[in-house]
Each structure stands twice: as C-alpha cells, then as structure tokens.
Amino acid sequence: MGRGKARPSGHRVQRPRKSDHKSKLHQESERARPSERLRQEGKKRSAQGQTRAERSAVKAEKVKLRMGAAQEKLAAQAPVKPPGPVKRGAGALGWGVHGFVHGKVYEVEHENVGTEGAHHSELVGEAVGRKTARTARQAIRDHPAKAAARAERRYVKATAEHRFQVELEKHPDLGKNALARFAQKQRQKRQYAKQAREAAKQGASAAEKTAVSAEKLAEKVAGFVKRHPGGVVITLACLLLLFTVQSCASSLVTLGNGIIGGIGASTYPAQDGDMLGAEAAYCALEAELQHYLDTYTSTHDYDEYHFDLDAIEHDPYVLISMLSALHEGEWTLEEVRGTLQTIFDRQYILTEDVVTERRYYIETDTWTDSDGNTHTSSYRVYYDYYICTVKLKNEDLSHLPIYIMSGEQLSRYALYMAALGNRPDLFPNSGYVDKYITNPPQPYDVPEQYLSDPDFAALLTEAEKYLGYPYVWGGSSPATSFDCSGFLSYVLNQCGWDVGRLGAQGLYNYCTPVSSPRPGDLVFFRYTYDAPNPDGVTHCGLYVGDGMMLHCGDPVQFTSLNTSYWQSHFYAWGRLP
C-alpha cells in the first residue's frame, strides 16, 4: 500500500513599377541590412568553424549598430539649455584645480612606477564617473537617454570581451594567469593608496597655499567672465580641444588595458534583470522544498517521524558566479533554468527512509456460556508500524564548483568571486560584500626579527603574493584560487618542500607535533565544518608569530588566533621537516 504522496519552395513576389524616387528607395531596400549581412556572415563562418575572437567581433559589431540607432534617437530630441558663461568659467577653474592635484600625484608616481597603472585606472574611473552622472541626469529627462546609455554599456562590454578573446589567441597563457593579474592589480591599488596618503601628508601645506591662490584666482576669473563672456567661451573651447588631443592616445591605451583586465575578465556578463531573475528562481526552488518539509506530516501517512534537516540557504554571489562561469558570455534567465535545477539537485540531497516494524497489541474477549459462566481470553493482534526518517543535506553551494567545472571555468569562477562580478551593489546583504568590499583583509607587518630565518622568510614572501584570493573549495593553484590546504600545499611546493596536494589531515601527518610554536610552523584546527571524519583535521594555516596566522580563510588573509572561535577549534601545532 502507498503510504506517502509523491513530491514535489520559395515564393516569387511581383513588385509594381513606381516613381524614380520610390524606385531608389526600393533598390536600397533590396540590399541586405547591416544586421542581416552580419547574421548571414555569422552563419557562413559558423559552418566553417569560428574562433571565439571571430564570434565576439560579430557580436560587438551588432551591439555597435544598436548603439548607433539609440544615439540617433537621443540626438533627435530637443537639446538641453547650455549653461551660461559664468558657470562655464567657474567650471574651468574647478578643472584647473583638479589638474593641479593630479599633477602632484604624477610627481609621486614618477618615483614609483608600480603605482602608475593604478593612478591611470583612477583617472579613467573619474572620467567614467563623471560620464555616468551626466547620463543619470539625462535618463531622468526621457527614455531615449536611458536607452542610449544602456546600449553604450553593452557596446563597451562586447568590445572588451572581443579584445580579451583576441589577446587570448595571441597569448594563451593570459587566461591561465587572469586571477594572478587581477590580484596584482589589487595590490597595485593598495600600494598606490598608501603612497597617496603619504604624499598627502607631505603636501598638506602646499595644498593649503594652493587653495588660497585658487580662491583669489576665482575672484579674478569671475570678474573677467562678466566683462568678456564671448572671449571666455572661445578660450575654453580651444583649451579643451588641446587637452583632448594631447591625452587621447594615452587614455585610450589605458582604458583598453583596464577593460581587458577588469571588465573582460571579472565583470558579470549578464544583465541585471536576468541575474536577479536567476536568484529569484533559485529562491523559488528553495521555497518549494521548504514548504514540502513544513507540510510533510500532513501530506504523508506514517506513524512516526524523525527529521534531520540542514538549513536551506545559499549566497547569491556564489550562484551568479557559478552561472557566469558555466555559461560563456552573456546569458539570459531562460538559458540557465536547466543549470539552476542541476545546481539545486547537487546542493540539496533529500532522503526519505521508511522502516516497517511488526508490532502487536493485546485484545481481550469476554463471553458467557450456556450455563451462565463468564469467560475471558486474550490474544495478540499484529499490525505494521511505519517509521519515517527524513534527512536533508545541504552540500554548501560554494563546495560544488570543483566537482562540476573544468579548470578554465573554475578560474573564471574565482575571478568573479574575487571581484563579486564588479557588482557589490547587486546583493548588498551578502556576507561576501563585507568580507571583500566593506571590510577587506587588513595588512599585517611581520616583525623583522622573525625574518632572519630564511625558510620562514621564503614561506612568508610566497604566501603574501596571494593575499585577497577568494576561498575556492578544492582550489590548489593561483589559476583556480585556493582552499586552506591547497594554499599551504602550493606555497610549500614553491619553497622547496615536495608535498604534492595534501589535505589538512595530510599536512598534519607530514609535520612533527610541537608544543611551543615558532614562525614558520603550521597550525591545525578541528570541527570547523562537517567533515566525513568528524574528529579529523579540518583547517590549517601558517603561523607568523605573536598569535597571528596567514591562511586561506575567505579570502586569503592574516588572522588573529586569540579569538573565541579559533581558540575553541584549535587542535595542534606542527613543524615542517
């Protein structure tokens, strides 16, 4: 008996003869439109076998055509009233001060070329920021501006992807080292920020003098503008043209490099609506599962129930990063619905075991015979007793990529997670925003006296290269990022030890237990997650002295051991042979 319910040939067209004007239009119409030519060429090339670079070029050209159409609509609307000459003069003064400040920064970076790329990125970012502000104001005015801005973003993204694919064909190792390049860029930004802070301290007095001078100059400029408004307009136009010509080449090169390294590699390729829709669809699957469990006893007919259920939860950035890595290029919600179901089935393992027990109860009958005597008799009545045990195992969404992705896909996943797809605003309540954006790993200076040990100095130098790398379950190289044991195994192998790829328990077995640690020893922990061996070692790190360790947490970072969490999970110290 069923005790439980089931779960959840072509046509010729005659054209009439028309006037000369209409005939001309008709001839033009017979030509294939640019989009149609691209589509036909794309089909022809596909039959011959297209490279990724060729496909991305076709896509970029299509997006460019759409952008041109959107810009034409925008240009057809009534122009915004331009600002007066006084306002333009004040704006020119502001740009003069802005150029002075950046000139001071250029002097600093001339002495430290390591910060130059970061400063260029900052300048590009400022330009993009100003353009975004203007676009936002225009978008409020009417819809064509919004459409033009959206088309421009798509064109930039498509162009970036094309450039990235072209570079990949020229330099195959580029894709393998993408994460390393991203991390290097982040390190340069941190270095630049430090240099800029020091430069600001040294130039505080000079900045104050500059501000006073600028204020006096502003008064003079304002008076001159009122007396000669026409001359000011001509002068500003000439200066702007000169500045644009001088900076155009270097700005384009910097922008191109920034796009290839940043947007082309670490930015989510999908549109916001599709990403938010994918997250909502996954949440709907989880809600359906939760409802099934919540109503289990009312929809099933068993005598006894036992529940062992993990929490139903996931982080949206992990989900979107997985989808972006598994689906090459821009994807839509409809294209990933099957992938969402596959991921869901891998994350949540639901088992329902029913055990049948043969049980009985005592039945007693009483009757009176013909002589008036009363009799009783007892006997066993057997029946089936059904015991249902329901278990839900949440495999942790972040643990799945290593099992379902190729090496290249895993590398892309790590890049997306390292930058949160350059969209920390998409899911602001995610824990990764705090770990990566709001409160990123803080630097730590290991005391100089500890670096006298050459072995420890080599380990620390190698390990610090990967600060900020995201935690990727099963990762064991810079290309894929790391987990805790993969991180230490890789560092050890680079510094002269030959350990291969060991887990946390394997690294513990490789070391000699010690009671008094010193910098360069390894530190081990237990019960940090539900491991197959509950009493085995589950986490490890590199001890750097003074109660600090360098480990692949989430992300790779320095961490104090003097917290209740790490103290409660501490297991042992281990010394390398």
Secondary structure, DSSP 4 states (H G I P E B T S, - for coil): ---B---------------HHHHHHHHHHHSPPHHHHHHHHHHHHHHH---HHHHHHHHHHHHHHHHHHHHHHHHTSPPPPPPPHHHHHHHHHHHHHHHHHHHHHHHHHHH-GGGHHHHHHHHHHHHHHHHHHHHHHHHHH-HHHHHHHHHHHHHHHHHHHHHHHHHHHH-THHHHTHHHHHHHHHHHHHHHHHHHHHHHHHTHHHHHHHHHHHHHHHHHHHHHHHH-HHHHHHHHHHHHHHHHHHHHHHHHHHHHHHIIIIIHHHS--S-HHHHHHHHHHHHHHHHHHHHHHHTHHHHB--SEEEEEE------HHHHHHHHHHHS-S---HHHHHHHHHHHHHHHEEEEEEEEEEEEEEEEEEEEE-TTS-EEEEEEEEEEEEEEEEEEEEE--GGGSHHHH--HHHHHHHHHHHHHGGG-TTTSTTSHHHIIIIISPPPP----GGGGGSHHHHHHHHHHGGGTTPPB-TT-EETTTEE-HHHHHHHHHHHTT----S--HHHHHHHSEEESS--TT-EEEEE-SS--SSTTSEEEEEEEEETTEEEEESSSEEEEES-SHHHHHHEEEEEE--
